Amino acid sequence: MKINFDSTTFQSLLHRANAEGKSIPKLVNELLTAVLTKEETNDKTEINTRS
């Protein structure tokens, strides 16, 4: 998969990846997994509060 980032986002990812000692693909994978997991949790909570 190829993902293109604008230069500001790329620089932010590069800085954070370097600070955490990770590659950009590994960092992006971790960030996306965290966001998707949080969204799934929010969806489940939202469904339960409507019941």
HELIX and SHEET records of a PDB file:
HELIX    1   1 SER A    7  GLU A   20  1                                  14    
HELIX    2   2 ILE A   24  ARG A   50  1                                  27    
END                                                                             
